[in-house]
Amino acid sequence: MAGPPLAGGSDAQRIDHIRRTFQVRRFGSGYDPRQVDQLFEDILVSLAGRGPLPVNPAELETIQFELVSGGYFEAEVDAALKEVKDLLMRRS
């Protein structure tokens, strides 16, 4: 997946790295990869100065994604959102 240039320094690089590590479930359901990927893409666009943050960082841990067959492992995404929240809160 091509993404925006990683302006914003190491935080953007860390968030980009996080989003590339999500694993798709082979069996069962998980978070919809399209929704998760879009959120992370929107966050990176914001860090590059090309748009607003898609959500208030304080709300990142409460975002809900649809469950789909072959989705991302929920625990991985939830842990990533907590880390992204912490990174974004430090910036403000």
C-alpha positions in Angstrom: 0.0 0.0 0.0 1.5 3.3 -1.0 1.2 6.0 1.6 1.9 9.6 2.1 5.4 10.9 2.5 6.3 10.5 6.1 6.6 14.1 7.1 6.2 14.5 10.9 9.3 12.6 11.8 9.7 9.5 13.8 6.1 9.4 15.0 4.8 9.1 11.5 7.4 6.5 10.7 6.4 4.5 13.8 2.7 4.7 13.0 3.5 3.6 9.4 5.5 0.7 10.7 2.7 -0.3 13.1 0.0 -0.4 10.4 2.2 -2.6 8.2 2.5 -5.3 10.9 -1.2 -6.2 11.3 -1.9 -9.8 10.6 -5.0 -11.1 8.9 -6.8 -14.0 10.6 -6.8 -17.2 8.6 -9.9 -18.4 10.4 -12.7 -16.5 12.0 -13.4 -12.8 11.9 -11.5 -9.7 12.8 -11.5 -5.9 12.3 -12.3 -4.9 8.7 -8.8 -4.2 7.1 -10.2 -1.5 4.8 -11.6 0.5 7.8 -8.4 0.1 9.9 -6.1 0.9 6.9 -8.2 4.0 6.1 -7.9 5.3 9.7 -4.2 4.8 9.7 -3.8 6.4 6.3 -5.9 9.4 7.5 -3.7 9.8 10.6 -0.6 9.8 8.4 -2.1 12.3 6.0 -2.8 14.5 9.0 0.8 14.2 10.4 2.0 15.2 6.9 0.0 18.4 7.3 -2.4 17.6 4.5 -5.6 17.3 6.6 -7.1 17.2 10.0 -6.9 14.3 12.4 -9.8 11.9 11.6 -10.7 11.6 15.3 -9.7 13.2 18.6 -6.7 11.2 19.8 -8.4 10.6 23.2 -11.1 8.7 21.3 -8.8 6.3 19.4 -9.2 3.5 21.9 -13.0 3.6 21.6 -13.2 3.4 17.8 -15.2 0.4 16.6 -14.6 -1.4 13.4 -16.9 -3.9 11.6 -15.9 -7.6 12.1 -15.3 -9.4 8.8 -14.1 -12.9 7.8 -10.3 -12.7 7.5 -10.0 -9.4 9.3 -7.1 -8.1 11.4 -6.6 -9.5 14.9 -8.5 -7.3 17.2 -5.9 -7.3 20.0 -3.2 -6.2 17.6 -5.2 -3.2 16.3 -6.4 -2.3 19.8 -2.8 -2.3 21.1 -1.7 -0.2 18.1 -4.4 2.3 18.6 -3.3 2.8 22.2 0.2 3.4 21.1 -0.9 5.8 18.4 -3.0 7.6 20.9 0.0 8.0 23.2 2.1 9.3 20.3 -0.5 11.8 19.2 -1.2 13.0 22.8 2.5 13.7 23.3 2.5 15.9 20.2 -0.3 18.2 21.4 
